[in-house]
Amino acid sequence: MPDIVIAFFALGLLAGLIKSDLKVPKATYETLSILLMLTLGLKGGMALHGETANLAISELLSVIALGFIIPLSLYPLLRKLIQLPQKEAISIAAHYGSVSAGTFAVVMTMVDQSQWPLRPETTLYLVLLELPAIIIMLWLHRYLQAKVAGDSKHSSAGSVLHEALTSRGVVLLCGGVIIGWIYGTSGMAPLTPMLLGGFKTLLALFLLEMGISTAKVCFPIPYKQWRLLVFAAVIPFVLAWAGIGLGVLLDLPSGSILVLAGLSASASYIAAPAAIKAAIPDANIGLAMLASLGITFPINVLIGLPIYQMWIEQILS
């Protein structure tokens, strides 16, 4: 039976489909997303406490490399096969190269429930995979624009890097990791009951809102974008194998492989839209949200993650 938090996503989706007046206030959603990302960072930092000397730098560099490879591989596919304009192809490649904090929270819950082993640095995968895709695709956009205009000055990635590194999600996740790493379990004890003990409650309410939002962007179904809809439904199962393959190659424990597979299969709907909207204002963010939040997120949460878990069990058995 799926984890209880999935039922809240299904409830939100149903509420949206039947056009209920149920909604999570914007201020509440903002608070939930802040607490969720901060808590994820704190949990990761606490796991790293006292384990810094054991970090495998080659593993972390490999995960970063994956964050560059995925969007650069998807861009020509989106341009030629899905037949998207350049800006939309760059936007969607950035969304799919980046990752979903909601999917990460769900897959971490699955790992806890299954009691699969994790490496201490597994929480860092979220940050390591979120940044490269945004940076490389926004740089590609600027490079292509400058190339057309014959202006090399604006192809610099400096401002893009600043935008990515100072985004809310990155600041909260990195800050949480640092705080959790410094203070450890004993130092975090005063906050543990509310933040860590209430993590599933935060995730359930967050997924309730995600279900409502999914219904809004998906219905009525935009049949004219059928190529993109098929892409968004199929690509998670392809990208999951990139994460599984890298995890097996690095000889990671089963829990870390599942997290890497879930993240590789996911698409951003928080960090990437904000970065793309600021850097490429005339890109159609609605298309990216339709694909990432409307199709890929529910497929991963409701269907994909259990399938990836089954694949990993079969490979490691």
N, C-alpha and C positions, 0 to 999 in steps of 0.2 A: 504494500500500500504506500502511495506517495507520502512524503513528509507533510505534516499539517499545514506548513506555510504555503504549499502549492494550492491548497483549498481556498486560501484568501485571494490568490491571483484569479482562480476560476470564478470566485464570487464577484470580483470586480469586473471581470470580462462579461459575465452574465448580466450584471447591472447595467453595463454600457450597452449591451445588445438590446435589452428590453427598454432602453431609454429611461432608466430610473433617474430620480433626482439625487441619488446618492453621489456624493463627491467628497474628496478630501480637500479641505481648504488649502490654498496655495502656501500660506505661512506654515501650516502643519507639515505639508509635503517637504518644504525647504528644511524644516527642523529635522524631520525623519532622515532625509538624505545626508544632512550634516552629521547627525549622530551615528548613522550606519557606517559612513566612510571613516569617521573617527574611531569607532569601535573596531572596525576591521584592522585599521592601522595599529591600534593598541594591542589587539590580540597577536598580531604578527610580531610586534616589538617584544612582547612578553615571551614569545616562543624563542626569540633570538637572544634574550638575556642570558649571558654566560656562554653563548654558543658562537660568538663572533669569530673566534679562532678557527672554528670548524667550517666556516663558509667556503663553498667551492666556487672560486671566482670564474672558472671555466664554465660552470653550470649557468651562472648569472649572465655571463657574456653570450652564451648560446641562446638564452631566452630573449635577450635584447636583440640579437641578430634575427630571431624569428619575427620580432615586432617590425623589423624593416622588410623582411622577405615577403610576408603575407600581403601587405598593401601594394608593393611593387609588382607582385605576381598578379594581383587582381585587376590592376589598372588596365592593362591591355585587353583582358577578358571583358571588362565592362565597356570598353571603347568599341571593340570589334564584334563581340558576340551579342552583348546586351544592347549595343548600339546607342550608348548614351553620349551626350555632348561632353566635351573635355572637362568642364567645371563639375558637372554632375558625377562623372567617372572618378575624378580626383576626390570629391566629397565622399562618395560611397566607399571608395577604397580606404580612405582614412577612417571611416566609421567601422569597417570590418577589420582593419588592421589593429585598431584600438579595441578595447575590451569593455565588457559590461560589469559594473560593480554589483548589480542585482544578481546576475548569473553567478558571479564569484561567491556572493553570500550564500546562494542556494547550494552550490557545489561544496562549499566548506561545511555546510550543515549535513549534506549527504555523507561526506567523509567522516564527520564526527559520529553520525548515526551508524555507519558501517564499521567504525573503529579501524579504518584503514590507516596505516602508518604514513606520516608526513615528515618531510625534512623541515627543519626550523625556518628556513628562508622561503618557504613556499608562499607565504603571504606577500613577499616582495614581487612575485610574478605579476601581480595586478598592476603595480606602478611601472615595472620594467616593460610590460607589454603595452601599456596605455600611451606612453610618451612617443616612442619611435615612429609609430604610424602617423600621428598628427604632425610631427616635425618634418618627416620626409615628404609627405604629400603636400603640405603647405609650401615647403621649399620648392617642390616640383612645380607647383602652380606659379610661384613667383618666377622661377627660372624660365618656364615656358612663356609667361607674359613678357618678361624682360627680353627674351630671345626674339619674340615677335616685334617688340618695340625697339630692339637694338640698344637696350639699356641694361648694362650689367650691374649697375649700382643697386637696383632693387631686387636682385636675385639673392642677396645676403640672407642667411638663415638666422641672423642674430635676433631680430625682433620676433621671429616665429618661435625660437627657442625660449625667449622670455615669456611669451604668451602661454606656451605649454607648461613651463615650469611653475608659473605663478597662478595657474588655474585652481579653483577651489578644491577640486577633488585631489589634485596632487599635493597641495599644501596640507590638507587634512590627513591624507593617507601617510605621507612622509613624516608629518609632525607626530602623528599617532605612533608610527613605528619607532621614532626616536624616543618619545616619552616612555613607551612601553619597554623599550630596550634598556633605557637608563634606570627605570624604577623597578622593573621586574614584578613578579607576582606579589611579593610582600609590600612593596611600595605602592602598588595599584590597589591594594586591599580595600581602601575606603570607597573606591569607585566601582569595584567589581560587582556588587549587588545590583546597582542601577544600570550600568552600561553592559557589562558582560553577561550578567544574569538576565537582563531584559533584552538580549540580542534578538532572540526569536520573535519577541513581540514587535520590536522595531521592524524586523524583516517582514513579518506578516502584514503590518499596516502599509509598509512601502509597496509590497506586492499587490495589495488591494488597489492602490492608486495606479500601479502599472497595468493592472487588468482593465481599469476604467479607461486609461489613456490608449491602450491597445485597441479597444473597441472603437474609439473615436477616429483613429487614423486608418483603421482597416475597413470600416463600413460607412457607406456602400463601397464594395470592392471596386477599385479602379482597373477594370479589365484591359484598358488601353496599355497599361504597364505590365502586361502579362509576362514579358521576358524578365523584368526585374523581380516580379513575384516568384517566378520559378527559381531564379537565382537565389533569392533570400531563403527559400524553402530547402534547397538542395545543398548550398554551399556550407552550412554548418557541419554536415556529415563528412564533407571533404576536408574542411579545415581541422576538424577534430583529430583526423589521422595525422596531421602535421604535429599536433601536440603530443599525441600518443607515440609517434615515431621518435620525436626528440626525447621524450621521457624515457623510452626504452633504450635509446642510444646512450643516454646519460646514466642509465642504470638507477633511475629514481625509484623510490618505493611507490606502491600502488596508489596511495592517496595523493601524492604529488603529481603522478601521471594523470589522474582523473582531473585534478584542478587545472593542469596545463591543457588538457584536452578541452575542458569546458570553456576556458578562457580563449583558446585558439578558435573555437567554434562560435564565440559570441561576437556581438557588435555593440559599439558604444552608442548610448542614447543620452548621455549627460555631458561628458567632457568634449567629445568630438563635435557635437552640434554647436556648442558655445564657441569653440575655436574656429570652426569653419564659417560660422555666421559672421564672426568678427573679421576674418581674413578674406573671405570670398562672399561678400554680401549679396551678390546676384546669383549665387548657387541655390538650387532648389532644395532647401533643407527638408521640405515635406517628403520628397522622394526617399531621402536617407532615413527619415523617421518611419516611413511606411515599411521600408525593408527591415531596418534594425529592430525597431520596437514592435511594429505591427506583425511581422512574420517570424523573424529569426528568434527573438526573445521568447515568445510563447512556445515555439517548436522546441527550443533547447530545454526550457523549464518543464514542459509537460511530457515531451517525448525523448528528446535527444540525450539528456544527461543519463537516464537509466540505460539507454542503449550504449553510450560510451563506457559506462561502468561494466556492462556485460562484455563488451569487446576486450576491455583490459583484463577482466577475470579470465577470459579464454586465452589471451596471449600469455599471461603469467602463470597459468595453471600447468 
